[in-house]
Amino acid sequence: MSTRAYVLLNVKSGASRKVVKALSKIRGVKAVHVCWGRPDIFAYVEVKDEKALSSLVLSRIQTTAGVQETDTHIVIQE
């Protein structure tokens, strides 16, 4: 069973397109959507387990140029 989560991102002004493009190339990121208001971007991710989720968010998503803040919500039930 995989771990699924929504990662909500706030990004620097004008950086949404570049962040979406970068996130779309990351393995485990299944969907990325720019939205009005806060947060700026919603990303849906699916990885092997919570350790992989931690690595994805801390090492890949938060280090993406333009990302200022993330808020991760693990899916517990569909």
Summary of the structure (lengths in Angstrom):
residues: 78
radius of gyration: 11.6
end to end distance: 13.2
largest distance: 37.0
contacts: 209
relative contact order: 0.33
helix: 27%
strand: 38%
